[in-house]
Amino acid sequence: MPNYADRLSTIAPFRVVEMLERARELERDGHQVVHLEVGEPDFSTAEPIVAAGQEALGAGATKYTEALGIPALRAAISDHYANQGLEVDASRIVVTTGASAGLLLLAGLLLNPGDNWLLPDPGYPCNEVFVQLVNGQARALPVTFAQQFQPTADLVAEHWDANTRGILLASPANPTGALLAAEELVAISDFAREHDGVTVLDEIYQGLTYPAPGDESNYPSGLALVPDLFIVNSFSKYFGMTGWRLGWLVLPPGGAEALTPLVQNLFISPPAVSQHAALAAFEPAAMAIHEQRRQRFEQRRDKLYAGLQTLGFGLGPPPAGAFYLYADLAPLGLEMDGLTFARRLLEEQHVAVTPGIDFGGNGTSQYVRFAYTTNSDNIALGLERIGEALARWV
Ligand SMILES: Cc1ncc(COP(=O)(O)O)c(C=O)c1O
């Protein structure tokens, strides 16, 4: 047996993988499983994008490209910001192999060994691993139900220490779907800048928002409020392209040049065919499909939220983004934690959800995450089955 690196033992396994594997077994045995655990859109990639990808393959887009992405796509992303009233020069945009590669690249660009970043807990669990891989430290920032699981500038100030070099925010966030209030984003980034730190904003769920009228947190991009943010984005969620592995970064002027050697060494280039396909993602035909899907997600959110609320789960106000509801089990009065709840729900009712512990250690054991990445009929069936379980368990 080779000696695998010590860091492997510090990376927590995803419990949701256990759920998925068991769900597949149940399906093989002929059971209909309702999937409320999956963090990717159920819709397949919009047809105009697929057609563009096929055409690009036929035209020979099978080679490495420019390390920072093909110029046409960097320009198209710049135009996408311009359509939202934001001026972002294409030279500041770096196309990446998904947001995942973007996050790893930023950790490599911004952290020296021993430096730490503040990471909201609960939050997207992989962030911790990106930081640790470059010998940085992930410092948990415990965010609370009362603040809709988004940090405030006061909380950041409380947890910032001499080795803190930045904070990694997400709006809308995973697992909560919550948006970060505009004034907090400004105040947090002001604080970080004053303390020689950076603010990274993960906007991978940008576009998948369902704000109440007048909600000021629904800014098109954090760049509209704070021009020197490091932005992470992706074609995975709003554009429905998870498997194409394509995302992008926006860096302050000069950042793309600084990042280039890292991109060249780690990835050479993002995938060629995916980049050519993504050019079609911003065309009106594809954007119309994305908007229809956004509306479908909003309807699903409303249905799942109302159903879970009726069943007695602890929920904050309806989250205005992504496709998740993060629900507290405590008000149900069950004698079980989120992991047991998820396991029993799958075994007894064939409904798959994600246990809160996948997203950190801050009170997460009494939570589960529901994803509305399945159709309305499945959501209705899932709610019915959860209701049956609760009638037995309470
Ligand atoms: C908040 C957040 N960031 C980043 C990612 C990674 O996305 P991808 O690498 O598919 O672009 C995910 C995936 O679920 C996510 O939820």
The ligand as a Tripos MOL2 file, in Angstrom:
@<TRIPOS>MOLECULE
LIG
   16    16     1     0     0
SMALL
NO_CHARGES

@<TRIPOS>ATOM
      1 C1        -21.2320   27.5710   -4.2080 C.3       1 LIG1
      2 C2        -20.5930   26.7040   -5.2490 C.ar      1 LIG1
      3 N1        -19.3990   27.0640   -5.7670 N.ar      1 LIG1
      4 C3        -18.7830   26.3170   -6.6910 C.ar      1 LIG1
      5 C4        -19.3250   25.1240   -7.1500 C.ar      1 LIG1
      6 C5        -18.5610   24.3250   -8.2010 C.3       1 LIG1
      7 O1        -19.1940   24.3940   -9.4350 O.3       1 LIG1
      8 P1        -18.5720   24.0400  -10.8550 P.3       1 LIG1
      9 O2        -17.1900   23.5660  -10.6630 O.co2     1 LIG1
     10 O3        -19.4870   22.9990  -11.4480 O.co2     1 LIG1
     11 O4        -18.6250   25.2990  -11.6650 O.co2     1 LIG1
     12 C6        -20.5640   24.6930   -6.6340 C.ar      1 LIG1
     13 C7        -21.1820   23.4310   -7.0780 C.2       1 LIG1
     14 O5        -22.1910   22.9710   -6.5920 O.2       1 LIG1
     15 C8        -21.2180   25.5180   -5.6620 C.ar      1 LIG1
     16 O6        -22.4010   25.1750   -5.1320 O.3       1 LIG1
@<TRIPOS>BOND
     1     1     2 1
     2     2     3 ar
     3     2    15 ar
     4     3     4 ar
     5     4     5 ar
     6     5     6 1
     7     5    12 ar
     8     6     7 1
     9     7     8 1
    10     8     9 2
    11     8    10 1
    12     8    11 1
    13    12    13 1
    14    12    15 ar
    15    13    14 2
    16    15    16 1
@<TRIPOS>SUBSTRUCTURE
     1 LIG1         1 GROUP 0 **** ****
